[in-house]
Amino acid sequence: MDNIRVASFNLFKYSSNTAKNLNTIASIIKDNAVDVLAIQEIFSKQALDNLLMYLGPNWEGRWDSPNSRSVSAAEGYAYVWDSNKITLSKRRDGSPFIPVIHNQYPHKDGMNLIRNPYYGRFVLKQNEMIELRLINTHIMYSMNRDINESDDHDTSIMYLSDVKLRKRELEILATKILPKLDDKTYDLQWNEVDGICRKPYTILLGDYNLNLKRSGAKDTFIDDQEIIIRDANSEKIIVTLQEELTTLKAKTKDKPQIDGYRNNFDHFTYDRMRPIETRCWAVDAPNDTRYYRGDYNKYKADISDHLMIVMEICFV
């Protein structure tokens, strides 16, 4: 059986001028044996290149930024991967499929996403008949620019319309875009030499700005952790996983020292009918003795207001 670790990390306004501790970020990624990582809130290719320097020569990456209906939404995404284990899928002419901002909508209801996702196709070097299709997303927190760009996303200042918008965007991603990309057939999906059909496994991942009800978060919940999609030829069971809290509490005048976690915003979504086994977790780096020993304020200053999340996949 083949195993792989896929991760997601919101790096909180990471630009080439941001004072991040890139050495520790790279250590968190490598210490958790991540094979491919989806990054949100990374603002430039130079910022990606800086991180790759710390990850080392066997790591590769790609960056792009979506066009957006909101100025504050056009942040940027990236993928980084261990090139000893992962490579980009190839087109028929042998050229790599470079990750792209996905703006093709298979629905007809007239609503587009505020911030389009970043779509990448990857192949396992140990088994090139397995293709991993990743949809890196950061669902817009609020249409209100002041709220969206604030350092502390506190649910007490959210508008109900913003929550409804997030749920609607997740519905488009999980029930429209993910199934469409999962079913898509590409030139090299069929291995003509061996007569074997390459198996695609499609995962939506990132910062949803929505909580799962079993997480212990107080509010702003995803309506359906499991969605069944049926048509004449197939059935998909779209599930959203990763129930641990992943965002730091906000600072207040009364409590300037951060002392724990608040929201369960970071997730993985995929079709449970695919023959894989999974387990998910959030990386508690602020409390890890290798890093911050319980200093949440230092972690936020050095790294992010989010934890990295990891999905370990076993292809059966």
VOMARKE-467045 format. One line per 8 residues: their letters; for each residue x, y, z of N, C-alpha, C, O. Coordinates in steps of 0.2 Angstrom, whole numbers. Each point is the difference from the previous one (the first is absolute). Layout:
a) X/Y/Z/X/Y/Z/X/Y/Z/X/Y/Z | ...
This chain:
mdnirvas) 4/-6/0/-4/6/0/4/6/0/6/0/3 | -8/6/-6/4/6/-1/-3/5/5/-6/0/1 | 10/4/3/-2/5/5/3/6/-3/5/1/-3 | -9/5/5/3/6/-1/-3/5/5/-6/-1/3 | 9/6/-1/-2/6/4/-1/6/-3/4/3/-3 | -11/-1/3/-2/7/-3/-1/5/5/-3/-2/5 | 5/8/-5/-1/5/5/-3/6/-3/1/2/-6 | -3/2/11/-3/7/-2/3/5/6/-1/-2/5
fnlfkyss) 3/8/-7/2/5/4/-2/7/-2/3/2/-5 | -7/1/9/-1/8/-1/6/3/4/0/0/6 | 4/4/-10/6/3/3/-1/7/2/5/4/1 | -11/-1/-1/-2/6/2/4/6/-2/5/2/3 | -7/0/-9/3/6/-3/8/0/-1/3/4/2 | -1/-10/-5/7/-1/-1/2/3/-7/-2/-2/-5 | 6/7/6/3/3/-6/8/0/1/2/-2/5 | 1/4/-11/8/0/1/2/5/5/6/-1/2
ntaknlnt) -10/5/0/2/5/5/-2/-1/7/1/3/5 | -5/-9/-4/-2/-2/6/5/-3/5/4/-4/-3 | -4/6/9/5/-3/4/-2/-7/3/-1/-1/6 | 1/-4/-10/-2/-7/2/7/-4/2/5/2/-3 | -6/-7/7/5/-4/2/0/-6/-5/-3/-5/1 | 6/6/-7/0/-5/-5/3/-7/1/-2/-5/-2 | 7/6/6/4/-6/3/-5/-5/4/0/-6/-1 | -4/9/5/-5/-4/4/-5/-2/-4/-3/-6/1
iasiikdn) 0/10/-6/-5/-2/-4/2/-6/-4/-4/-5/-1 | 10/5/-2/3/-6/-4/0/-6/5/-1/-5/-2 | 3/6/8/1/-5/5/-7/-4/1/0/-6/1 | -5/11/0/-7/-3/1/-2/-4/-5/-3/-6/1 | 5/8/-8/-2/-4/-5/3/-7/-1/-3/-5/-1 | 10/6/2/4/-6/-1/0/-5/6/0/-6/-1 | -1/9/7/-1/-5/6/-6/-4/0/0/-5/3 | -5/8/-7/-6/-4/0/-1/-4/-7/-5/-3/-2
avdvlaiq) 11/2/-1/1/-4/-6/-5/1/-5/-3/-4/-3 | 1/11/2/-4/2/-6/3/-1/-6/5/1/-2 | -9/-4/-3/2/-1/-7/-2/5/-4/4/2/-5 | -10/1/6/-2/6/-5/-5/4/5/-4/-2/4 | 5/9/-5/-3/5/5/-3/5/-4/3/3/-5 | -10/-1/6/-3/5/-2/0/6/4/-1/-1/6 | 3/7/-8/1/6/4/-5/5/-2/-1/1/-6 | -2/2/11/-4/6/-1/3/6/3/4/0/4
eifskqal) -6/6/-6/2/7/2/8/0/-1/4/2/4 | -2/-3/-10/7/1/-2/0/5/-6/-3/-2/-5 | 6/7/6/-2/6/-4/5/1/-6/-1/5/-5 | 6/-9/4/4/1/-6/5/-6/-1/0/-4/4 | 2/3/-11/4/-5/-1/7/0/3/3/-5/2 | -1/12/0/6/0/4/0/-3/7/4/-3/2 | -10/4/1/-1/-3/6/0/-7/0/3/-3/4 | -6/0/-10/1/-7/-1/7/-2/0/3/-5/3
dnllmylg) 1/8/-7/7/-1/-2/4/0/7/5/-4/1 | -7/9/3/4/0/7/-1/-6/4/4/-3/3 | -11/1/-3/-1/-6/4/3/-7/-3/3/-4/4 | -2/4/-11/3/-6/-3/7/0/2/3/-6/0 | 0/11/1/7/1/2/1/-4/6/5/-4/1 | -9/5/4/0/-3/7/-2/-8/-1/2/-4/4 | -6/3/-8/-3/-7/-1/6/-5/-3/0/-6/2 | 4/9/-6/6/-4/-3/-1/-1/-7/-5/1/-3
pnwegrwd) 10/-4/0/1/-1/-7/-5/-5/-3/-1/0/-6 | -2/-5/10/-4/-5/-3/-7/3/0/-5/-4/-1 | 3/10/3/-6/3/0/-2/4/-6/5/4/-2 | -11/-4/-1/-2/4/-5/-6/3/2/-4/-2/5 | 2/7/-9/-6/4/2/-3/4/-6/4/2/-5 | -10/0/5/-3/4/-5/-5/5/4/-3/-1/5 | 3/7/-8/-4/6/4/-5/3/-6/2/0/-5 | -8/2/8/-4/4/-5/-5/4/5/-1/-2/5
spnsrsvs) -2/7/-8/-5/5/3/-6/0/-4/0/2/-6 | -6/-3/9/-6/1/-4/-2/7/-1/1/4/4 | -4/-3/-10/-4/6/-1/-6/0/5/-2/-6/2 | 0/12/0/-6/0/5/-4/5/-1/2/6/-2 | -9/-7/4/-4/6/1/1/4/6/-3/5/1 | 7/-7/3/2/4/6/7/1/0/4/-5/0 | -1/11/2/7/2/0/3/-4/5/6/-3/-1 | -9/2/7/3/-4/6/0/-7/-1/3/-4/4
aaegyayv) -7/1/-10/0/-7/-1/6/-3/-4/2/-6/0 | 1/11/-4/6/-2/-4/6/-1/4/5/4/-1 | -4/-10/4/5/-1/5/6/-4/-4/6/3/0 | -8/-9/-1/5/-4/-3/0/-7/3/-1/-1/6 | 3/-4/-10/0/-7/2/7/-3/-2/4/3/-4 | -2/-8/7/6/-4/-2/-1/-7/1/-4/-2/4 | 8/-2/-8/1/-7/2/8/-1/1/4/3/-4 | -2/-7/9/7/-2/0/0/-8/1/-5/-3/3
wdsnkitl) 10/0/-6/0/-8/1/7/-2/0/4/3/-3 | -4/-9/6/7/-4/0/1/-3/-7/-4/-5/-1 | 8/7/-3/1/-2/-6/3/-7/-1/0/-4/-5 | 2/1/11/3/-7/0/-6/-5/0/0/-6/-1 | -6/9/3/-6/-4/1/-6/2/-5/-4/-5/-2 | 4/11/0/-6/3/-4/3/3/-6/5/3/0 | -9/-3/-5/2/4/-6/-7/2/-3/-5/-2/1 | 6/7/-5/-6/3/-4/-3/-5/-5/4/-3/-3
skrrdgsp) -10/2/2/-3/-4/-5/2/3/-7/2/6/0 | -2/-10/-5/3/2/-7/-6/0/-5/-5/-4/1 | 6/9/-6/-5/0/-5/2/-5/-5/6/-3/0 | -9/2/-6/1/-5/-5/7/2/-3/4/-5/-2 | -2/11/1/6/2/-3/6/0/5/6/1/-2 | -7/-4/8/5/-1/5/1/6/4/4/0/5 | -7/6/-6/1/6/4/-4/-1/6/-5/-3/0 | 7/6/6/-3/-1/6/-7/4/0/0/6/-3
fipvihnq) -5/-8/7/-6/4/1/2/4/6/0/-2/6 | 1/9/-7/1/5/5/-6/2/3/-5/1/-3 | 5/-1/10/-6/2/4/-3/6/-3/4/5/-2 | -11/-4/2/-3/6/-3/-6/2/5/-2/-4/4 | 1/11/-4/-6/2/3/-6/-2/-4/-1/1/-6 | -3/-5/10/-6/-3/-3/-6/4/-1/-3/3/6 | 1/-1/-12/-6/5/0/-5/-3/-5/-4/4/-3 | 4/-10/2/-5/-4/-4/-6/-2/4/1/-5/4
yphkdgmn) -7/7/-4/-5/-2/4/-5/-4/-4/-3/2/-5 | 2/-8/8/-5/-5/-3/-7/1/2/-4/-4/-3 | 2/9/7/-7/1/2/-3/6/-5/4/3/-3 | -10/-2/4/-4/5/-4/-4/4/4/-5/3/-3 | 7/-2/9/-4/5/5/2/7/0/-2/4/3 | 8/-3/-7/2/7/-1/4/3/5/2/6/0 | 0/-10/5/4/2/6/7/-3/-1/1/-6/0 | 4/11/0/7/-2/0/3/1/7/-2/4/4
lirnpyyg) 8/-7/-3/3/1/6/4/7/1/2/2/-6 | -2/0/12/4/7/0/7/-1/-1/4/4/-3 | -1/-10/6/7/-1/-1/1/-7/-3/-2/-5/4 | 3/4/-10/1/-6/-3/5/-5/3/5/3/2 | -6/-9/-2/6/-5/2/5/-1/-4/0/2/-6 | 5/-5/8/7/-2/-3/0/-7/-1/0/-4/4 | 0/2/-11/-1/-7/-1/7/-3/-3/3/2/-4 | -1/-8/7/6/-3/-2/-1/-8/-1/-4/-3/4
rfvlkqne) 8/0/-8/0/-7/-1/7/-3/1/5/3/-3 | -5/-8/7/7/-3/2/-1/-7/-1/-5/-3/1 | 11/0/-2/1/-7/0/5/-3/5/5/3/1 | -6/-9/2/4/-3/4/6/-3/-4/-2/-4/-4 | 8/5/6/6/-3/-3/0/-7/1/2/-4/-5 | -4/2/11/0/-8/1/-6/-3/-3/1/-7/-1 | -6/10/-2/-5/-3/-3/-3/5/-5/-5/4/2 | 7/-3/-8/-2/5/-5/-7/-1/-2/-3/4/-4
mielrlin) 0/-10/6/-7/-1/-2/-5/3/5/-6/0/-1 | 8/4/6/-4/3/5/1/8/-2/6/2/1 | -11/1/-2/0/8/-1/-4/3/5/-5/-2/2 | 9/7/2/-3/4/5/-2/6/-3/4/4/-2 | -11/-2/2/-2/6/-2/-2/5/6/-5/-2/4 | 8/7/-3/-1/4/6/-4/7/-2/2/3/-5 | -6/-1/9/-4/6/-1/1/4/6/-3/0/5 | 8/5/-5/2/4/5/-4/6/1/-1/4/-5
thimysmn) -3/-3/11/-5/5/0/1/4/6/3/-2/5 | -5/9/-5/-1/4/6/-6/4/-1/0/5/-3 | -5/-8/6/-7/3/-1/0/7/4/3/1/5 | -6/4/-9/0/7/3/-3/0/6/-6/-2/1 | 10/6/4/-3/0/7/-6/5/0/-5/-1/3 | 6/7/-6/-6/5/0/1/4/-6/5/1/-3 | -11/1/0/0/5/-5/2/7/2/2/5/-4 | -2/-4/11/2/7/3/7/0/0/3/-4/4
rdinesdd) 1/8/-8/7/1/0/3/1/7/5/-4/1 | -8/8/3/3/1/7/0/-6/4/5/-1/3 | -10/-3/-3/0/-6/3/4/-5/-3/4/-4/4 | -4/3/-10/4/-5/-3/8/1/1/4/-5/0 | -2/11/0/7/2/1/2/1/7/6/1/1 | -10/-2/4/2/1/7/4/-6/2/0/-5/-3 | 4/6/8/5/-5/2/-4/-5/4/3/-6/1 | -8/8/2/-4/-5/5/-7/-1/-3/-4/4/1
hdtsimyl) 3/-10/-4/-7/-2/-2/-4/-2/6/0/-6/1 | -4/10/1/-4/-2/6/-7/0/-2/-3/4/-3 | 0/-10/5/-7/-2/-3/-5/5/3/-5/0/-3 | 7/4/8/-5/5/3/-1/5/-5/-5/4/1 | 9/-2/-6/-1/5/-4/-2/-2/-7/0/4/-5 | -2/-10/4/-2/-2/-7/-7/1/-1/-4/1/4 | 3/0/-10/-7/1/-3/-3/-6/-2/4/-4/-3 | -10/3/4/-4/-7/-2/1/-1/-7/1/-5/-2
sdvklrkr) -1/11/-2/0/-1/-7/7/-3/-2/1/-4/-5 | 4/6/8/7/-3/-1/0/-7/1/3/-4/-4 | -6/1/10/0/-7/1/-4/-4/-5/3/-5/-3 | -8/8/1/-4/-3/-6/4/0/-6/0/-5/-4 | 4/10/2/4/0/-6/5/-5/1/1/-4/-5 | 2/3/10/6/-5/1/-3/-7/-1/3/-5/-3 | -9/3/6/-3/-6/-1/-2/-1/-7/0/-6/-3 | -2/11/-1/-2/-1/-7/6/-1/-4/0/-4/-5
eleilatk) 6/7/7/6/-1/-4/2/-7/1/3/-3/-5 | -3/0/11/2/-7/1/-5/-4/-3/3/-5/-3 | -9/6/2/-4/-4/-4/2/0/-7/0/-6/-3 | 2/11/0/2/0/-7/7/-4/-1/0/-4/-4 | 4/5/9/7/-4/0/-1/-7/1/3/-4/-4 | -7/2/9/-1/-7/1/-5/-4/-4/1/-6/-1 | -6/9/-1/-5/-4/-4/0/2/-8/-3/-4/-3 | 7/9/1/0/2/-7/7/-1/-3/1/-4/-4
ilpklddk) 4/7/7/6/0/-3/4/-6/2/3/-3/-5 | -3/0/11/4/-6/2/-3/-6/-4/4/-3/-3 | -10/2/2/-3/-6/-4/2/1/-7/2/-5/-3 | -2/11/0/1/1/-7/8/-2/-1/1/-3/-5 | 3/6/9/7/-2/-1/2/-7/2/5/-3/-4 | -8/0/8/1/-7/2/-2/-5/-6/3/-5/-1 | -8/7/-3/-2/-4/-5/3/2/-7/0/-4/-5 | 4/9/5/3/2/-6/6/-5/-3/4/-2/4
tydlqwne) -5/1/-10/5/-5/-3/5/5/-4/-1/4/-4 | 8/-6/5/5/4/-3/4/-5/-5/-1/-6/0 | 5/9/-4/3/-4/-5/4/-6/2/-1/-5/-3 | 5/6/8/4/-5/3/-3/-4/5/4/-4/4 | -10/4/-3/-3/-4/6/0/-7/-2/0/-4/5 | 0/2/-11/0/-7/-3/7/-1/-1/3/3/-5 | 0/-8/8/7/-3/-2/0/-5/-5/-2/-5/1 | 4/8/-7/-1/-5/-6/4/-6/0/-1/-5/-3
vdgicrkp) 7/6/6/5/-5/0/-2/-6/4/0/-6/-2 | -3/7/8/-2/-5/5/-7/-1/0/-3/-5/3 | -1/9/-7/-7/-1/0/-4/1/6/-5/-3/2 | 8/8/2/-3/1/7/-2/7/0/3/5/-2 | -9/-4/5/-3/7/1/3/3/6/-1/-2/6 | 4/8/-7/2/4/6/-5/2/5/-6/2/-3 | 6/-3/9/-5/1/5/1/7/3/5/2/3 | -10/3/-4/0/6/3/-3/0/7/-5/-3/1
ytillgdy) 8/7/3/-3/1/7/0/8/1/6/3/0 | -12/0/1/0/7/0/-2/2/7/-5/-3/3 | 9/8/0/-1/3/6/-1/7/0/5/4/-2 | -10/-1/5/-1/7/2/3/1/7/-1/-4/4 | 5/9/-4/4/1/7/1/8/0/1/3/-4 | 0/-1/11/2/7/1/-4/3/6/-2/-4/4 | 1/10/-4/-3/4/5/-7/2/-2/-1/4/-5 | -4/-8/8/-7/1/-2/-4/6/4/-5/2/-2
nlnlkrsg) 8/0/7/-3/5/5/-7/-3/2/-4/4/1 | 4/-10/0/-6/-3/3/2/-6/4/5/-3/-1 | -9/1/6/2/-5/5/-5/-6/-1/-5/0/-2 | 8/-6/4/-4/-6/1/-3/0/6/3/2/5 | -9/-5/-4/-4/1/6/4/-4/6/-1/1/6 | 4/-7/-8/3/-4/5/7/3/2/4/-4/4 | -2/10/-6/7/2/2/0/3/7/5/1/3 | -11/1/-1/0/4/7/0/7/-1/0/4/5
akdtfidd) 1/-1/-11/-1/7/-2/-7/2/2/-5/-4/0 | 4/11/1/-6/2/3/-6/1/-6/-6/0/2 | 8/2/-8/-5/2/-5/3/0/-7/6/-3/-1 | -9/5/-3/2/1/-7/1/-7/-3/6/-2/-2 | -11/-2/2/1/-7/-2/-1/-2/-7/-5/3/-4 | 8/-8/1/-1/-3/-7/-7/-4/1/-1/-3/5 | -3/4/-9/-7/-3/0/0/-7/-1/-3/-4/4 | 7/1/-9/0/-7/-1/7/-2/0/4/1/-5
qeiiirda) -2/-5/10/7/-3/-1/0/-6/-5/6/-2/-2 | -12/-1/0/0/-5/-5/-5/2/-5/-6/1/2 | 7/-1/-8/-5/1/-5/0/-5/-5/6/-2/-3 | -12/-1/1/0/-5/-5/-2/3/-7/-5/3/0 | 9/-5/-5/-2/2/-7/-1/-6/-4/4/-4/-1 | -10/4/-2/-2/-6/-4/-1/2/-7/-4/6/-1 | 6/-10/-4/-3/1/-7/-1/-7/-3/0/-5/4 | -2/5/-10/-2/-6/-3/6/-6/0/-1/-6/0
nsekiivt) 7/9/0/6/-5/0/4/-1/6/4/-4/0 | -5/9/5/5/-1/6/-3/3/6/-5/4/0 | 8/-5/5/-1/3/7/6/3/3/5/-4/0 | -5/10/2/5/3/4/-2/2/7/-6/2/1 | 10/-4/4/-1/2/7/5/5/2/6/-2/2 | -7/9/-2/5/5/1/0/1/7/-5/3/3 | 11/-4/0/1/1/7/5/5/2/5/1/-4 | -6/3/9/5/5/2/2/-2/7/-3/-2/5
lqeelttl) 10/2/-4/3/-3/5/5/5/4/1/6/-3 | 2/-8/8/5/4/4/-4/4/6/-2/6/-2 | 1/-9/8/-4/3/5/3/4/5/-3/3/5 | 10/-3/-5/3/4/5/0/7/-1/0/3/-6 | 1/1/11/0/7/0/7/3/-3/5/-3/1 | -6/8/-6/6/1/-4/2/8/0/5/2/-2 | -9/2/5/2/7/1/1/2/7/-4/-2/4 | 8/7/-3/2/3/6/-6/4/3/-3/4/-4
kaktkdkp) 2/-3/10/-4/5/3/2/7/-2/6/1/-1 | -10/3/1/1/7/-1/3/4/6/-2/-2/6 | 6/6/-7/3/5/6/-6/5/1/-4/2/-4 | 4/-1/11/-5/6/2/4/4/5/5/-1/2 | -8/7/-1/3/5/5/1/-4/7/4/1/3 | -9/-5/-2/0/-3/7/4/-6/0/3/-2/5 | -2/-1/-11/4/-6/0/5/0/-6/-1/-3/-6 | 7/7/7/4/1/-6/5/-6/-1/3/-1/-6
qidgyrnn) -3/-4/10/3/-6/-1/-4/-6/-2/-5/-1/3 | 6/-1/-9/-4/-6/-3/1/-6/4/6/-2/2 | -11/-1/0/0/-6/4/-3/-6/-3/-2/-5/4 | 1/4/-10/-3/-6/-3/-3/1/-7/2/5/-4 | -7/-9/2/-3/0/-6/-7/1/0/-4/0/5 | 1/3/-11/-7/2/0/-4/-4/-6/-5/-3/2 | 8/3/-8/-5/-3/-5/4/-6/-4/6/-1/0 | -11/-3/-3/2/-5/-4/-1/1/-7/-5/-2/-3
fdhftydr) 9/7/0/-1/2/-7/3/-4/-6/-1/1/-5 | 6/-5/7/4/-3/-5/-2/-7/-1/0/-4/5 | -1/2/-12/-3/-7/-1/2/-3/-6/4/3/-4 | -6/-9/3/1/-4/-6/-7/-3/-2/-4/-2/4 | 3/2/-11/-7/-3/-2/2/-4/-6/4/2/-4 | -7/-8/4/1/-5/-6/-6/-4/0/-5/0/4 | 5/-5/-9/-5/-5/-2/2/-6/4/5/-3/-1 | -9/1/6/1/-5/4/-1/-7/-3/2/-5/2
mrpietrc) -5/5/-8/-1/-6/-4/7/-2/-3/1/-6/-3 | 4/10/3/7/-1/-3/3/-5/5/-1/0/6 | 5/-5/-9/3/-5/4/6/2/4/6/-2/-2 | -7/6/7/6/3/4/-2/-1/7/-6/0/2 | 11/0/2/-1/1/8/4/6/2/5/2/-3 | -8/2/7/3/6/2/0/1/8/-4/-3/3 | 8/7/-1/0/3/7/2/7/-1/5/2/-4 | -8/3/8/2/7/0/2/3/7/-3/-3/5
wavdapnd) 7/8/-5/1/3/6/3/7/-1/2/2/-5 | -2/2/10/3/7/0/6/-1/4/1/-3/5 | 4/7/-8/7/-1/3/1/6/6/0/6/-2 | 0/-8/8/0/4/6/7/3/1/3/-1/5 | -1/5/-10/7/2/1/1/5/6/6/0/2 | -11/4/-1/1/5/6/2/-4/7/3/3/4 | -5/-9/-4/1/-3/7/5/-6/-1/2/-3/5 | 1/3/-11/6/-5/-1/6/2/3/2/6/-1
tryyrgdy) 1/-10/5/7/2/3/5/2/-5/5/3/2 | -5/-5/-8/5/1/-5/-1/7/-2/5/3/-3 | -11/0/4/-1/7/-3/-2/5/5/5/4/2 | -11/-3/1/-2/5/3/-2/-1/8/-1/5/3 | 1/-11/-1/-1/-1/7/-6/3/3/1/3/6 | -6/-2/-9/-6/3/2/-1/8/-1/-4/3/3 | 9/0/-6/0/7/-2/-4/1/-6/3/1/-6 | -10/0/7/-4/1/-6/2/7/-3/-1/1/-6
nkykadis) 2/4/10/2/7/-3/6/-1/-5/0/3/-5 | 5/-6/7/6/-1/-4/-2/-4/-6/3/2/-6 | -7/-7/6/-2/-4/-5/-3/4/-6/1/0/-5 | -6/4/8/-4/5/-5/5/5/-3/-1/1/-6 | 6/2/10/4/4/-3/5/-3/-5/2/3/-5 | 0/-9/6/5/-3/-4/-3/-4/-6/3/0/-5 | -9/-3/6/-2/-5/-5/-7/2/-2/-1/2/-6 | -4/-2/10/-7/1/-3/-5/0/6/2/-1/5
dhlmivme) -8/3/-7/-6/-1/5/-4/-6/-1/-5/-1/3 | 8/-3/-8/-3/-7/-1/5/-5/1/6/1/0 | -8/-7/1/4/-6/1/0/-4/-7/-4/1/-4 | 10/-4/2/0/-4/-6/-5/-7/2/1/-2/5 | -4/0/-10/-4/-6/0/3/-5/-5/3/2/-5 | -4/-9/7/3/-5/-4/-5/-6/-1/-4/-1/5 | 4/-1/-11/-4/-6/-1/5/-6/-3/3/1/-5 | -3/-6/9/4/-6/-2/-5/-5/-4/-5/-2/2
icfv) 7/1/-8/-4/-4/-5/3/-7/-1/6/0/-2 | -10/-5/2/3/-7/-2/-5/-2/-6/-6/-1/1 | 9/0/-6/-3/-2/-6/-1/-8/0/5/-3/0 | -11/1/0/-1/-7/1/-3/-3/-7/-1/-6/0
